[in-house]
Amino acid sequence: VTFSGPFAYGVFRGTADFGIFDLSTGHPTDYPLPMEGERIFVLEDQELILVDHGRREGAFTVFRGSEEPSMDTARVFENVFLRDLLGQELP
Amino acid sequence: MNWTTRLIGTLAACGVMLGASAAVAQTTDGGEDVAAEAEVDAASSWTGHGVGIAVRTGSQYETDPGFDALGDANAFPAGGAVELDYRLDYLGVDGLTTFATARWTGRSAERFSGQTDFDWTRGLYMLGAQYGPWEFGTFRPLARLAAGYSTQRLAVSTSQPTMSDRTHDLAGMGSIGFEWLTPRGFIKGAPMRLGLLGQVGYLAQTSAEFDDLNSESDDDWSRAALDLGTLPTSGVFWDLGINLVYEW
């Protein structure tokens, strides 16, 4: 769980979604993820919500924080840690 | 299957075919005279035209670090190749042949303790010409040049949906080799010749840019493409093969 302003953001174990809790009312709202999340971050300067899916190869979903989270406002980054792999000499 | 096993299999197949063609050429009484006469007739009637079909297999050597993702060995199977050639001796240039070749190869590897699977395939399609003077009418050394098109596909499978990309490049080949054919008239009753082929050379190709691997997932999430980098696939290669030539 992470906090930003009047909201708390959290991911759930065992389900592919995350929740935003209005701390003033206690009202939770669930939003879908492409896969189960492990950690969630709020980047206030960039107005982004970043979900780390905890995959060994690196998988992240980024939502535009200025809009309600949905598939239309999200972009999924997969196998991030394999970037430029062909240019590296491997053991 | 390693390269020694492929070589033995290729040579064994050639031995079986040559043995069968020798049995066809044999006759009863006066067989040697008939065979010699057939060979003379076939040679004198040849107008310089001929088409051949060949199959080849071999290996290519690759030492660029970019290939480390596809395995530890510095060589990969050059795969299988099919060639069609057309003899141009009727133009007055003895031993000149044009050919079209299609070659397919691939390599798969598990890396990072089996967590990541790479699957790479390549298809080469080239046109070329080869020249070599005939020695004793059955054997010749060859110099070969070809150029054409290459397409490669690289797929990466992890705990996430498979991502893949296909590239299109230019390719060229230069090699020296040999061709050995059975004498004309050896196969009685048919203007056909069986043969062995071999070559060693260098395959040059523009580097494949695998910078747009897209997910094969069918859900509605927008996914960013993956840039794996550049994979150079030029290198020294060799192959052996067998061919069948029809002349008229």
Interface residues (C-beta under 8 A of the other chain):
Chain A: P34 M35 R55 R56 E57 A59 T61 M71 A74 R75 V76 F77 E78 N79 V80 L82 R83 D84 L85 L86 G87 Q88 E89 L90
Chain B: P65 G66 D68 A69 R111 F112 Q115 T116 V156 T158 S159 Q160 P161 M163 F210 L213 S215 S217 D219 D220 W221 S222 R223 A224 L226 D227 L228 G229 T230 L231
